[in-house]
Amino acid sequence: MVNFVRKFAARLHKDISGQGLIEYALIMALVVFAAVTTMRGLASEINLAFSQITNTLTSAIAPPSS
């Protein structure tokens, strides 16, 4: 597998059009990294919001204590 990657990188290095492909791949990797990081933070906030809603509904439904 490593040998395949080396040969592929060598072919891209010789071919000028490979430069554009690598640039697009790097930009895409940056976009994916930013999206994953943002989604993790957003998931935490959504989880917190649902927990608060659950606690509010549970306390509203619970019978009054004597």
MIDOSE-1310 file (N, C-alpha, C; in nm, 2 decimals, decimal comma, always signed):
residues 66
mvnf	+0,08/-0,12/+0,00/+0,00/+0,00/+0,00/+0,09/+0,13/+0,00; +0,19/+0,12/+0,08/+0,28/+0,24/+0,09/+0,35/+0,26/-0,05; +0,39/+0,15/-0,11/+0,45/+0,16/-0,24/+0,36/+0,22/-0,34; +0,23/+0,18/-0,34/+0,13/+0,24/-0,43/+0,12/+0,39/-0,41
vrkf	+0,12/+0,43/-0,29/+0,10/+0,58/-0,26/+0,23/+0,65/-0,30; +0,34/+0,59/-0,29/+0,47/+0,66/-0,33/+0,47/+0,67/-0,48; +0,43/+0,57/-0,56/+0,43/+0,57/-0,70/+0,32/+0,67/-0,75; +0,21/+0,68/-0,68/+0,10/+0,77/-0,72/+0,15/+0,92/-0,70
aarl	+0,21/+0,94/-0,58/+0,27/+1,07/-0,55/+0,37/+1,11/-0,65; +0,46/+1,02/-0,69/+0,56/+1,05/-0,79/+0,50/+1,09/-0,92; +0,40/+1,01/-0,97/+0,33/+1,05/-1,09/+0,27/+1,18/-1,09; +0,20/+1,22/-0,97/+0,14/+1,35/-0,96/+0,25/+1,46/-0,96
hkdi	+0,36/+1,43/-0,90/+0,47/+1,53/-0,90/+0,52/+1,56/-1,04; +0,53/+1,46/-1,12/+0,58/+1,48/-1,26/+0,47/+1,55/-1,34; +0,34/+1,53/-1,31/+0,24/+1,58/-1,39/+0,19/+1,72/-1,33; +0,19/+1,82/-1,42/+0,16/+1,96/-1,37/+0,01/+1,96/-1,32
sgqg	-0,08/+1,89/-1,38/-0,22/+1,89/-1,34/-0,24/+1,83/-1,20; -0,14/+1,75/-1,16/-0,15/+1,69/-1,03/-0,14/+1,79/-0,92; -0,07/+1,91/-0,95/-0,06/+2,01/-0,85/-0,19/+2,07/-0,81; -0,28/+2,09/-0,91/-0,41/+2,14/-0,89/-0,49/+2,04/-0,81
liey	-0,48/+1,92/-0,84/-0,55/+1,81/-0,77/-0,51/+1,81/-0,62; -0,38/+1,82/-0,59/-0,33/+1,82/-0,46/-0,38/+1,95/-0,38; -0,38/+2,06/-0,45/-0,43/+2,18/-0,39/-0,58/+2,17/-0,35; -0,66/+2,11/-0,44/-0,80/+2,09/-0,41/-0,82/+1,99/-0,30
alim	-0,73/+1,89/-0,29/-0,74/+1,79/-0,18/-0,71/+1,85/-0,05; -0,61/+1,94/-0,05/-0,57/+2,01/+0,08/-0,68/+2,10/+0,12; -0,74/+2,17/+0,03/-0,85/+2,26/+0,07/-0,97/+2,18/+0,12; -1,00/+2,07/+0,05/-1,11/+1,98/+0,10/-1,08/+1,93/+0,23
alvv	-0,96/+1,89/+0,26/-0,93/+1,83/+0,39/-0,95/+1,94/+0,50; -0,91/+2,07/+0,47/-0,93/+2,18/+0,56/-1,08/+2,20/+0,59; -1,16/+2,19/+0,48/-1,30/+2,21/+0,50/-1,36/+2,10/+0,58; -1,32/+1,98/+0,56/-1,37/+1,86/+0,63/-1,33/+1,88/+0,78
faav	-1,21/+1,92/+0,81/-1,17/+1,93/+0,94/-1,25/+2,04/+1,02; -1,27/+2,15/+0,95/-1,35/+2,26/+1,01/-1,50/+2,21/+1,03; -1,55/+2,14/+0,94/-1,69/+2,09/+0,96/-1,70/+1,99/+1,07; -1,61/+1,90/+1,08/-1,61/+1,80/+1,19/-1,60/+1,87/+1,33
ttmr	-1,51/+1,97/+1,33/-1,48/+2,04/+1,46/-1,61/+2,12/+1,50; -1,67/+2,18/+1,40/-1,79/+2,26/+1,43/-1,91/+2,17/+1,47; -1,92/+2,05/+1,40/-2,03/+1,96/+1,43/-2,02/+1,90/+1,57; -1,89/+1,88/+1,62/-1,87/+1,82/+1,75/-1,92/+1,92/+1,86
glas	-1,88/+2,05/+1,84/-1,93/+2,15/+1,93/-2,08/+2,17/+1,93; -2,14/+2,17/+1,81/-2,28/+2,18/+1,79/-2,35/+2,06/+1,85; -2,30/+1,94/+1,84/-2,36/+1,82/+1,90/-2,36/+1,83/+2,05; -2,26/+1,89/+2,11/-2,26/+1,91/+2,26/-2,37/+2,00/+2,30
einl	-2,38/+2,11/+2,23/-2,48/+2,21/+2,26/-2,63/+2,15/+2,24; -2,65/+2,08/+2,14/-2,78/+2,02/+2,12/-2,81/+1,91/+2,23; -2,71/+1,84/+2,27/-2,73/+1,74/+2,37/-2,76/+1,81/+2,50; -2,70/+1,92/+2,53/-2,72/+2,00/+2,65/-2,87/+2,05/+2,65
afsq	-2,91/+2,10/+2,54/-3,05/+2,16/+2,52/-3,15/+2,05/+2,55; -3,13/+1,93/+2,49/-3,23/+1,82/+2,51/-3,23/+1,77/+2,65; -3,11/+1,77/+2,72/-3,11/+1,74/+2,86/-3,19/+1,84/+2,95; -3,17/+1,96/+2,92/-3,25/+2,06/+2,99/-3,40/+2,05/+2,96
itnt	-3,44/+2,02/+2,84/-3,58/+2,00/+2,81/-3,63/+1,88/+2,88; -3,55/+1,77/+2,89/-3,59/+1,65/+2,96/-3,61/+1,68/+3,10; -3,52/+1,75/+3,16/-3,53/+1,78/+3,31/-3,65/+1,87/+3,33; -3,68/+1,96/+3,25/-3,80/+2,05/+3,27/-3,93/+1,97/+3,26
ltsa	-3,94/+1,89/+3,15/-4,06/+1,81/+3,14/-4,08/+1,70/+3,25; -3,97/+1,64/+3,29/-3,97/+1,55/+3,40/-4,02/+1,61/+3,53; -3,97/+1,73/+3,56/-4,01/+1,80/+3,68/-4,16/+1,85/+3,67; -4,21/+1,88/+3,55/-4,34/+1,93/+3,53/-4,44/+1,81/+3,54
iapp	-4,40/+1,69/+3,50/-4,49/+1,58/+3,51/-4,49/+1,51/+3,64; -4,38/+1,52/+3,71/-4,36/+1,45/+3,84/-4,47/+1,49/+3,94; -4,53/+1,39/+4,01/-4,63/+1,43/+4,11/-4,57/+1,51/+4,22; -4,65/+1,60/+4,28/-4,59/+1,68/+4,39/-4,56/+1,60/+4,51
ss	-4,45/+1,63/+4,57/-4,41/+1,55/+4,69/-4,49/+1,61/+4,82; -4,52/+1,52/+4,91/-4,60/+1,56/+5,03/-4,52/+1,61/+5,13
